[in-house]
């Protein structure tokens, strides 16, 4: 047994990350998938985005565009190359990339607007788009020539608030199950077809048999891993009309009760908090034959030398498809705070262009935000050359957008805080009732 598994799972939970911090891996999936993705989705302070000066003129030829993004070593080379292409396409002076730690990125962005130091465009997590839209702190893109119907449903919904488009998706992503085929065979299990979606019952059989042979069967982020079992059992954070919390529904409680004993009692599932070992690292190190994966992990998995494949996420008794979150990276233009609206919109036009969208999967593993990019010869050829991605293409249409609410990041945090408490032995019904109470207070 390696040192990585020499302490109890509950001890690991207590050592890695604080309860109020959550990870949104898809927002940060870099070229090699190696970036630490911990984030405090709440961020910012009060109504900082609701004030500031309006200064959107500028963008004359030769002027540099100032663009903000969070630190991500995997994406930095791609963004530098994009900056060169953007400069040549629009005859601007170049791009001044400014990077900030993800955990305080939102606070930095919201404070820059009233201070008059806003960038011309900034990358946003899906947890932040609604906040910027609700405050009027981002430019209404449909009023500036962009069409929300150009994007795949989950990307469009994540980029919108109150019926308006506030951001352009660079890429969208999909969550899946990833399995080590060799470890399946060692456990005497038949390797499923990559497009096959297991039921919870069948997946539980895999967990049981894999843990007998390998000690652990599955690794997942403590919070978002729970989310996907809730979504794939027909529930979610909110009701369909968005008026009340649904995270304590019977279907969500069923997901919690299904997972808890496997994490707390028999150690067949690793539930990882931000700030420590991640699920993909457990998989690559041979600590877990299955893990909660994202499409953005593809470049790293491809280089791993392992015999692996994607499969759809297991679905519960209340759903006949696999539902998981769709996230990605979204670019917006600040509506005030010193930003050049002209330069910012030019950058979004570039990100929205077919040369960027059709090659995004090749660049970093995400899938295009634009619908028409899926029909290009370049994208279709990339799928043919990389057949493991066909499972992602199949499952993208089943992804769910995050709730379109200005406080969705706080909802995310409270659900994940309670998920972490459940994996330390808290009664699931009590934990989910508390999460629902806090979400209803936000509503």
MARZAPA-217725 format. One record per residue: x, y negated, z of N, C-alpha, C, CB in turn; residue in one letter. Coordinates in steps of 0.1 Angstrom, whole numbers, plus 5000, padded with zeros to 4 digits. Last residue first. Glycine has a CB too. Layout:
XYZXYZXYZXYZA...
END
This chain:
467546714977466446694968465546584973465746814965X469046745000469646664989468546624979470746744982X467346905015467646775020468246685009468646775032X467547135000466347065000466446925006465247145008X470247215007469847174993468547094993469747294984X469947275034470747165030470547115016472247205031X468147485032467747365040468647245035467947395055X469647665017468447615012468047485019467347725012X471747725036472047665023470847605017472647765014X470147845056470847715059471247645046472047745068X469248065043468247975047468947835051467548025060X471648195040471048145028469848045032470448255020X472248265067473248185059472448115047474348265054X470048425074470348305081471248205073471048335095X470448635056469148555056469348425063468048635063X473048735062472748675050471448585049472648775039X474848675091473648735086473248665073472448725097X478448685088477148605091475948675084477248465085X480748805080479848875088478648805092480548915101X482348685061482948705074481948755085483448565079X480648665041481748765039482648775051482648725027X479048455050478548595049479548695048477548605037X480748245047480448285061479848425060479348185067X480948225020482148255027481848305041483148135028X478348145015478748265010480048315017479148254994X478347895027477547995033477948135028476047965031X480047765009480347765023479647875030480047625030X478547784986479847854987480347865001480847794978X476347614991476147764988477447834990475647774974X477747374995476947435006476747585004475647355008X478947324970479747344982478947414993480247204987X476747304953477747404950478547434963478747354939X475547084964474847204964475847324962473747214952X477546894958477246924972476447054973476446804978X477246894930478546934936478346964951479646824934X474746794926474946934923476246984929474946964908X473646534929474346604940474646744938473546584952X472346474905473546394909474346454920473146254913X471546754885471146664896472446594901470646754908X470847004868471046864864470646774875470346834851X472547304877471447214879471747064876470947214894X474547434850474347394864473147304866475647324869X473347674826473947544830473747514845473247424821X474248014821473347914827474047784829472747964840X474548244793475048154804474048054808476348084799X473748384771473048414784473548324796473248564788X475348314750473948274750473248304763473248344738X477748444757477648304758476248254758478348234746X477848724752477348674765477148524766478148724775X478948754726477648814729477048754741477748964732X481448634730480448574720479048624723480948614706X482548814748482248674752481248614743483548594752X482749034732481849044744481548904749482549124755X484648954714483248964709482248984721483149094700X487148944723486348824726484948844721487048714719X488449174715488049164729487149054732489249164738X489249124688487949184691487449184705487949324685X490848914672490848944687489448994691491148804695X490248894646491648924650491748964665492548804646X487648824647488048954640489448994644487948934625X487848584660487148694666487448824660485548664666X489148444639489848464652489148574660489848324660X487248444620488448514617489248544630489448444607X485448264631485048404628486248494626484048414616X486948034631486448094644486148234642485248014649X487447994603488548004613488148064626489047864616X484847974592485748084588486848104599486348074574X482247864614483447844606484247964603484347734612X480247904632480047954618481247934609478847884612X480947774655480847924655480647984641479647964664X480647514650481947564650481947714650482747514662X477947444653478447474639479847534639478347354631X477647394681477047514674477747544661475547484672X480347294702479447264690478947394684480247184679X482047394720480847334725479847314714481147204732X483747714716483347584711482147534718483147584697X485247864746484547874733484047734729483347974735X488647904758487247864759486647884746487147714764X491347964751490448064755489048034757490948114768X493047774739493147794754492047894759492947664761X493347784711494147704719494247734733493747554718X491447964702492847994699493747914708493147974685X489247814709489447944715490847984713488448044709X489447574694489547564709489747704715488347504715X489047554667490347614672490447614687491447534666X486747414662486847554656488147624662486947544641X487147164675486147264680486347404675484747214676X489147024660489347064674488447174678489046934683X487947014635489347064636489747104650490346964630X485446894639485547044636486947094638485047064623X485246674668485546704654485746854651486746634649X485046594693483846654687484146704673482746554687X487446474698487146604705486046674699486846574720X487046244681488146344678487846474685489446284683X484946124695484746164681485846264677484846034671X486246064718485146164719484846214704483946104725X488045874709488545994715487546104715489145974729X486245674701487045734691487645874696488245644687X485245604726484345674716485145734705483345574711X487545484737486945594743486045674734486145554755X487845264720488845364721488345494726490045324729X485445124726485745164712486845274712486345044704X485445074753484445164747484845214734483045084747X487945064774487645024761486645124755488945014752X487344984809487545084798487245014784486645204800X486744814830487944784822488244884810489144784830X484344884841485644904849486844884841485645044855X481945084823482444954828483844984835481444884838X481345324814480545214809481045084813479145234812X483745574804483145484815482445364808484245434824X482945854785483545714784482945634795483245654770X483946194789482946084789483745954787482146084802X484346544782484846404782483746304781485846394770X484546854799483646754792484346614793482246754798X485247194800485847054802485046964793487347044798X483347444817484247394806484847264810483447384793X480647654823481247534827482147484815482147544839X477947864830478847804819479347674824478047794805X477348134852477547994849478247964836478247924861X475448414840476548354847476648204844477848424844X473348694836473448544837474548504845472048484842X472648964817473648904826473648754825475048964823X469349094816470449034810471448994821470148914800X467149164831467549254821468649204812466449304812X466549134866466949074853467449184844468048974856X466049254890465149154886465449094873464949054897X468149434896466849494893465849394888466349564905X471049274881470349324891468949384887470149234902X473949334860472649264862471849344873471849254849X477449274857476349354861475049274864476749434874X478649094828478449104843477349194847478248954849X479949274800478949184806478949194821477549204800X483549314799482149364798481249264804482049504806X486849314784485649244790484449334789485449104783X489649524792488549484783487549404791487849604776X493049654790491849584797490849564787492349464804X495949754798494849814790493549764796494949974788X498449494801497549594806496549644796496749534818X500049294791500449434789499549534794501849454794X499349024793499649104805500249234803498349114813X498548864773499948874775500348964786500548734778X495748874776496348924763497848944765496048824752X495448734800495148884799495848944787493648914799X495948474791496848544801496648694801496448484815X493948424772495448414768496248484779495848274767X491548474788491948554777493448544773491148524765X490448324808491548404812492148484800491048504822X488248194797489548114797490748204802489447994806X486148354803486648364789488048294788485748294779X486848504835486248404826486848414812486548264832X485848764859486748704849486048594841487248804839X486148944886485248844881486048754872484548764892X487649264880487649134886486649044879488949074886X488849594887487849514881487949374887486449564882X490949714901490649764887489649684880490249904888X493249534920491849554917491649604903491049424920X496049524920495349534933493849564931495549414941X497549484898497149614900496449634914498249704899X498149224893499049284901498649434904499149214915X495949144878497249154871498249224879497749014867X493949134899493849224887495249244880492849164877X494948934916494749074921494649174909493449084929X494848724898496148764903496048904909496648664913X492148694894492948734883494248784887493048624873X491348604920490948734915491748784904489448724911X494148454939492948454931492648594925493148354919X495348374971495348464960494048464952495748614964X494248044981495048164983495148244970494448254994X492647844974493847814981494747924984493547744994X489347974978490347884971491547864980489747754968X488848314988488648174989489648094982488648135004X487748624975488848534977488448384978489848544965X486848934984486248804982487248694985484948784991X487149254972487949144978487149014974489349134972X485449554979485449424972486249324979484049374969X485849754997485949784983485849664974484749884979X485649735025486749675018486949715003488049715025X483549815040484349925034485449865026483450015025X482549575053482649705060483649795053481349765061X482649335038482949335052483249465058481749275059X482149415011483249325014483649335029482849175011X480149585011481249625003482449535006480949614988X478149455026478849575032480049615024477849685033X477549225007478149215020478849335026477149165030X476149284983477649264983478249274997477949134977X473449324989474149424981475649414982473749404966X472849095003472849225010473549335002471349265013X473048914982473848904994473949035001473348795003X470949004965472348994960473348994972472548874951X468748964981469049104977470549104972468149144965X468748694983469048764995469448914991467848765005X467948634957469248594961469648674974469248444964X465448754957466448794947467848754951466148744933X464048604976464248744978465348804969462948824976X465848284980464748374975465048514978464648354960X467648094988467248194998466048274993466848115011X467847934966469048014969468748114980470247924973X466147754958465747894955466847984960465447904940X464747434967465847534967465347674965466647524981X462747244944463047304957464147404956461747364963X462547134919461947054930462247114943460447054928X463147244894464147164901463647094913464747064891X461547414880461247274879462147184887459847244883X462647654889462747624874462447474872461647704867X464547604919463347654912463447604897462047604918X468147644923466847564924465747644916467047434918X470147834922470147734933468847674935471247624930X468748154914469648044912469647954924469347974899X467748474900467548364908468548254905467648404923X468148714886467048634882466748514891465848714882X470448834890469348904896468048814894469548934910X472448674880472148804873471148884879473448884871X472548484900472048444887471648574879473048374879X473648634921472348574923471748544909472448444931X476048714910475148814913473748764916475648894926X477148454907476848534895475948654898478148584888X477548364933476548294924476148384912477248164919X479648524942478248544947477248484938478148484961X481648414928481348554925479948584931482348644932X481748164939481248174925480948324922482148114915X482748234966481548154963480948184949481848014964X485048404964483948424974482648354971484448374988X485948544934486048434942484848434952485948294934X486748904935485948784930486248664939484448824930X487649234926488049104932487248994926489549084931X487149574932486649454925487249334933485149444923X488149804945487549814932487349684925486149884934X490749944964489949834962489349844948490649694963X491750214964491650134976490750014975492950084981X491850374942492750264942492650174955492450174930X490050594947491350614940492350504943491150634926X487850484959488450604964489850634959487550724960X487350264943487950244957488450364963486850174966X486150394921487450314920488150294933487250184913X483850494932484850584927486150514926484350634913X482450254940482750364950483850454945481450454951X482350104917483050054928483350164938482149944936X480750274901482150244897482950194909482150134885X478350254916479050384914480550364910478350474903X477749994912478050034925478750174925476750044934X477149994885478349924889478749964903478149774888X474750134886475850194879477150124883475650184864X473249944901473350084906474550144899472150164903X473249714886473949714899474149854903473049634909X474049814852473149774862473849774875471949874863X476349694827475949784837474849734846477149824845X476249654793475949574805475549674816474849474803X478649684767477649754776477549674789478149894779X480549604750479249534750478249584760478749534736X482649794754482849654758481549574758483849584750X481550104767481650024755481749874760480450044745X483350224797482150184789482450104776481250094798X485150504804485250364800484050324792486650334793X484350724829484350694815484350544813483050764808X486450794857485350724851485450714836485150594858X488650894871487750994865486450934859487351094875X490450714878489450744888488450844883488750614892X491950694855492550754867491550794878493650664873X490150544840490450684837491050754848491350684824X490350294854489050364852489250514850488150304841X492950234849492550264862491150324863492550134871X492850184821493650294826493250334840495150254826X491149954820490750084814491550204819490850074799X490149724841491449794837491049934833492449794849X487649484832488049614838489449654833487049714835X485749204840486949254833487349384840488049144833X482649044835483349154842484549194834482449274845X482448684831482248824827482848924838482848854813X481448364821481948454831481548594828481448414845X482348124797481448234801482148314811481048314788X482447774785483047904789481948004794484147894799X483147524761482247584771482847724774480847594766X485147234754484847374753483847414764486147454754X484546964753485647014746485547164744487046974753X481346814752482146934756483346954747481247054757X480846474761481046574749481846694754481846494738X478346314780479646364778479746454766480146444791X475746234782476746154788478146194786476446144803X472546224768473946284767474946194772474246324752X469446234786470446164778471846234779470646024784X467646354803467346354789468346274781466046294788X468946354828467746264826467446244811467846134833X471946444815471246414827470046314823472146344838X474346664799473246574799472646554813472146624790X476146864798476646734794475546624795477146744780X474747094804475847054813476246904810476947144813X473247114781472547084794473547034804471847214799X475247164761474347054760473747014774473247074750X476247414771477047294770476247164769478047304758X473947574769474547554782475447424782475247674786X473347554739472447514750473047484764471447614752X475847394719475147524724474447484736476247634726X475147084702475847174711475047294715476247094723X473646914687474746974680475447074689475746864677X471646784702471346914695472446984688470146894686X472746544709472746654719472446784713471746624730X474846354689473546424689473546544699473146474675X476146024689476246164692474846224693477146184704X475645744685475845834674476045974676476945784666X475145604708476345574701476645674690477545554710X473045704722472945564717474145514709472645464729X474245934730473245944719472945804714471946004724X475845844752476445884739475445894727477146014740X476045604774474945684768475445724754473545614768X478945594794478245544782477245644777479245514770X478645604830479145654817478345604805479145814817X477345504851478745474850479445534838479445534863X474745534858474945454847476445414845474245324848X474345714878474845584882474945484870476145594889X473645944864472645884873473045744877472445974885X476046004851474945954843473845884852474246074837X477746074872478045954864476845904856479245994854X476246294881476546184890476846064882477746224899X476346474859475046414863475246294873474146514871X479046534858478446464847477146394852478146554835X480146694878480246554880479446474869481646504880X480246964873479646924886479546764887480446974897X481746994851480246994849479546954862479847134845X484346754852483846884855482346874853484146924870X485646534827484746554838484446704840483446484836X488246324816487646454816486846464829488846564816X487645994803488146084814487446214813487846024828X488745704785487945824786488545914797487945904772X489945474794489145474782488245594781489945444769X489845444830490445484817489545464806490945624818X489445154852488945274845489645314833487445264842X489944954869491145034864490645154857492045064875X488244804884488544754871489744824864488944614872X487244894907488444824908488944774895489544914914X485045044900484844914907486044834908484244934920X486645264888485645184881485345054887484345264879X488245384907488845314896487845224889489545404886X486645544923487245414929487845324918488245454939X486045754906484945664911485445534917484045734921X488545874902487845814891486745714896487145934883X489345954928490145854921489345794909491345934915X487246134934487446014942488245904935488046044956X487846324914486546254914486646124922485446334919X490346414923490246354910488946264909490146464899X491246564944490846424947490546344934491846354955X491646814933490846804946490446664949491646864957X493246784911491746814909491046784922491546954904X495546524909495146654914493646664914495646664929X495846364876495646354891495246494896494646254894X497446214848496946334855496946314870497846454851X497146034819497346024833496646134840496845884838X498345964787497746064796498146034810498146214791X498045744764498645744777497945844786498745604783X498445784730497645824741498545814754497045964739X498645544703499045664709498145694721500445664714X497745334688499145324693499545454700499345204702X495845464661495945394673497445404678494945454684X494745584638495745474636495745394649495345394625X493245814639492545684641493545564641491845694655X495046024633493646024627493045884628492746124633X497345984648497445984634496045964627498046114629X496246004674497045884670497045874655498445884676X495246264674494346154676495046024671493946134691X497646414672496646424662495746304662495846554663X498846344697499546314684498546314673500646414682X496946444715497246294715497946254702498146264727X497146714710495946644707496146494706494746674716X499646754722499446774707498146704702499346924704X498946704748499946624742499846634727501346664746X497046904753496646764753497646674747496346724768X498747134752497647114742497246974742496447204746X500447084774501047094760499947074750501747224757X498447094796499246974792499846974778500446964802X497247324802496547234793497447124788495347184798X498847444822498547514810497947434799497547624813X499047254842500247284834499847354821501247354842X497047024851496847154846497947184837495447174839X495446764869496746834867496446984862497546844880X492746614851493346674863494546754859492346764870X492846314831492546454833493146504846492946544821X492346014812492546084825492146234824491846014836X493845794789492945914791493345974804493046014779X494045514770494345564784493345674787494345454795X495345444739494145494746494645554759493345594738X497045154727497045294732495745324740498245304742X496544984696496444984710496445134715495144914714X496645004668497844994675497744994690498544874671X493644824663494644914657495944894664494844894642X491644774693492244734680493344824676492644594680X490244814716490444924707490944894693489144994705X487744584728489044634726489144744716489744674739X485244594754485744554741487144604740485744394741X484044654778484244764769484744714755482944834767X483544594808484544534799484944644789485844494806X481944514836481644574823482644514813480244544819X483044594870482944504858482644574846484144414857X481044754896482244734888481944644876482844864883X479045034908479444894907480644874899479644834921X478545294911477445214907477745064906476345234917X480545464920480345454905479245354901480045584900X480245444948481345374941481145364926482645454944X478445524967477945474954479045404946476745384955X480245764985479045684984478645644970479245554991X483145864971482545814983481345724980483545734991X484746174959484246034958483645984971483146034948X483746524965484646414961483946274962485146434947X482446784958481746664963482546544959481546664977X484246984951483246934941482546814945482247044938X487347024956486246984964485246914955486646884975X488947314943488347184941487347154952487747164927X491347534929490547484940490147344938491347504953X492747674909491547604906490747554918490747684897X495947694896495147704908493947614906495947664921X496547824864496347714872495547744884495747604865X496948014845497748034857497447924867499148034855X496148044819495248084829495848084843494648214827X497547954798497948074804497148124816499448064808X495947734791496447824781496847954786497547754773X493547694818494547654809494947764799495747604817X490547614831491247724825492247684815490247824819X488947444846490447414846491247524839490947404860X486347504847486747364844488147344841486247274856X486347764855486247734841486547594837484847774837X486647764883487747804875487547754861487947944875X486047594908485347604896486347634885484547464893X485947664943486747674930485847674918487647794930X485547454972485147554963485947554950483647534959X485647385006486347374993485947484984487847364995X484847415032484147315024484747305010484247185030X486447605044485047645040484447545031484247665052X489747625030488747575040487347605035489047425043X492147895024491147795020490247755031490447835008X492748185039492848125026491748025023492848225015X492348315063493648245061493648165048494748355059X489948435064490148325074491448245071490248385088X490148625044489248515043489548395052487848565045X492148795056492448715043491448595042492348805031X490548895076491748815079492148725067492948895084X488849045062488248935070489448835073487548985082X490549235051489849145042489349025050488749215034X493649275069492249305067491649195058491449305080X496749325053495949265064494549285060496349115066X497849455031498249505044497449435056499749485046X497749385005496549445011496849495025496149565002X500249274999499049194996497749255002498849184980X502049475004501849375014500649285012503049285016X500649784991501449664990501149565002501249594977X500950125000500050005000500949885000499050005012X
END
